[in-house]
Amino acid sequence: MKYKRILLKLSGEALMGNRQYGIDPERLAEYAQDIKAVTEKGIEVAIVIGGGNIFRGVAGAVNGMDRVQGDHMGMLATVINGLALQNALEDAGVKTRLQTAIKINEVAEPFIRRKAMSHLKKGRVVIFGGGTGNPYFTTDSAAVLRAIEVEADVILKGTRVDGIYNTDPEKDTSAIKFDHITFEDVLRKGLKVMDTTAFTLSQENKLPIIVFDMNTRGNLMKVVTGEKIGTEVNI
C-alpha cells in the first residue's frame, strides 16, 4: 500500500446520488463497500463529510439568515451525514467511531485527538462531523485540519469528476486534465481545488491532496495502492 493512513474528504452532495437532496442509500452502501475494501488491506481511514445535501450556511446567509446561525445548522447537517455513513459502514461489518467538533454526547464522541489516533491504530474508521466547530470555516478546512492532527499521509478528495481540469469538464468538453500539479501552479492558474484557507493550510504542512472520482467503484482502492488516477497536488 502506498499510504498507511488516509483522510477521505466526501462532499454532502456526493451522498445524494441522482436525487435532488437528502441521502441515497444505494450510493451510501457503495461508499461503505469501497471503504471496507481499503480497511481490509490494513489502511487506516479517517473521513470528513460535508453537509451540502441537507443545508449550506452560505446559501442561508444569502437568503437573509444570519451566517453564524446558518453555519451551525450546516455543522449539524454534517453530523447527520456522519451518522448515516457510520450506519452504512457498520452494516458492512466495519468498526467505526463518530467524533464531532460540537458536543452531542448522546450520538457521538467529542473530538479528542489522542482518542481518534487510538481508534485508527485499532483499525476503526473514524468519521469527523461538525466541521471545525466554528462558523466561517468549511468542511474542506476541517478535512485538512483533521488530517494534520491525526498525521494522515494524504488527503483524498472524492468528487464526481476524475481530477482537476483547467476548466469545468461538466461544462467544457475541451477541458484539459492535470495528472499532477503543484500547489503554486494551482494558485497561479486560479484552479478550484479547495477553499483558500484549506488549500493554504495543506500547502504549508506539505500535505498532498489527490482529487479523484469516488463514484466509480474501486477507485478508492486504486488510489491507495498508488495507481495513477485522478490528480495529485503536491509541492
N, C-alpha and C positions, 0 to 999 in steps of 0.2 A: 504494500500500500504506500502511496506517495505521502499521505498525511496520517498522522496519529490522532489528532483532534481537530474537528472542523466546527465552524459556526455556520449553520444554514439559515439564510435570510429568505423568508417567504412573504409575499405580499398578501394582504387580506383578499384582494381581488382574485388571486390565484385560486382561492377556495370556492369561488362562485361557479367554476366550470363554465357551462354555457348559460347559466342563469343570469338574471339582471341584478340580483342581490342575494345576500344570505350565503348558505353553505351547501355545496353539492356533496352528498355522502359518497358518491362514487369517486369523485376527484380526491376526497379526503382518504378513502381507502387505498387508492393508488399511491398516494404520497406515503402512506404508512408502510406499504409493502416495499417501496423503494428504500425508505429509511431503515426498515428492518434488515434488508439485504446487506446494507452497509455495516450495520452494527454487528452482524454475524461474521463479518471479516475482521472484527476487532477495532473498528474505528469508533472513537468517542465522539458523540454527536450532541451539540447544543443547538437550539433553534430559537430564533426570534421571528415572530409573526406579526404582521400588520393588522389593521382593523378597518381598512377602507371598504370592505364588503358590507360593513354594518354602519359605520359612521366615520366621517372625516372632519376634523376640527376646523380646518381652513374653510371648507365649504360652509360650515355652520357660521363662521365669522362673517363670510361674505353675505350671508342671508340675515345678518343682524344679530346673531348670537354672540355673546361675549367669548373672545378667543380662548381665554383660560378655561372657562366652563366647557367649551366645545372640545378642547384638548383632553380634559379629564374624561369626557364621555368617550373619546377615542381610545384612551387608555383602557377603559372598561371593555370596549369592543375587542381589544387585543386579548384580554383575559378570556372572553367568551370563545374566541377562536382557539386560544391555547387549551381550553378545556375540551373543545371538540377534537382537536388534534391528539390530545392525550388519550381520549377515549378510543379513537381510531387505532392508535399505536398499541394500546393495551389489549384491544380486541385482536390485534395481530400477534400478540404474545410478547410485546416489547415492554420492558420495565421503564417507567418514566417518573419524572418529578416535574411539577409545575411550580416555578418560583415567580413572584411578582414584585415589581418595584413599589407598588402600593399595597398596604396590608389588607388582605382578605383572608384571614386565618382559617375560616371555615372551609375554603375551597383550595387554598394553595399555600405553600411555604413563602415567607418573605425572602427576598433575595439576600443571601449571605454567601459571599464569595467562597469561603472555605468549604461550606456545605455543597455548593454547586460543583466544585472541583472534586470533592469526595464522591459525589454521585457519579460523575463522569468516569472516574477511575474504577468504579464498581460496574461499569458497563451500562448505566442507566442513561436514557436520553433525557436531557434537561431542557425544558421549554421555558423561556423567559417571557413573561407577559407584563403588561403595564408600561411598556416603553422604558424610558429612563426614570419615570416617576415625576417628571417635570414638564410643564407646558412649554410650548415653543420648540420642542425637540422631537424629531421624527423617529420612527422605528428604525430608520437607517442609522441614525446616530446611536440608538440603543444597541443595534447589532454590532457596530464597531466597538462601542464601549465594552459590551459584554465579552466580545471576542478577545479584546486586550486583557480584560480582567481574568478570564479563565485560561489565558495563554493558548488560544487556538492557533493553529498553524496557518489557517487561511479562512477567508470569508467566502462562502459560496452563495451567490445571489441567484436564486431560482426565479426565472421570469417566464413569460410566454414567447419570448424571442430567443434565438440561439446565439446571442452575443451582443457586442457593441458595434454599431454601424455609424457611418458619418452622417446619415440622416435616418429618419424613421422608416424602417423597412416595411412597416404595415401601410405606409402612405406612398413610399417611393420605391418602385421596383428596381431602380438602378442603384439603390443604396449599396455601399461597399462595406463589407465586414472586416473588422480588425481581429486577427488571431491573437495578437499580443500588442499591448500599448503601455507606455509608461504613464505614471501619474502626471508628469509635466505635460505630456502631449494631450492628455485628456483635458487638462485645464486650458492649454493653448488653443485647442480646437473647439472648446466650448461644448464638449460632449456631456450628455446627461447620464451619469452612472449612478450616483447617489447625490443627496443634497450636499451643499458645500461644506457644512460643518462635519458631517460624517466622513466625507471624502478626505478632507484635510487631516482629520484625526487618524485615518488609516495610513495616509502618506507619512505623517510624522512618526508613526510607530512601525513603518516599513512592513505593514501587514498586507499581503497580496489579496486581491479580490478577483474572483472568477465569476463572470456573468454567463449563465447558460440556460438552456430551455429545460425547465423542470417538468414540463407537461409531456415530454417524451419519455416513456418508460425505459428505465435502465440508464438514463443519462447521469444520474447521481453517482452510480457505481463507476461509470466511465471516468468521471471527473476525479474521484478519489483514487483510482488506480493509475492516474497520470495520462490518460488518453487525451489527445488534443481536441477537445470540443469547447465551444463557447469562446470567450475572450478573457485572457488573463491581463489584469492590470498590476504592474509591479514597478519597482524602482528602475 
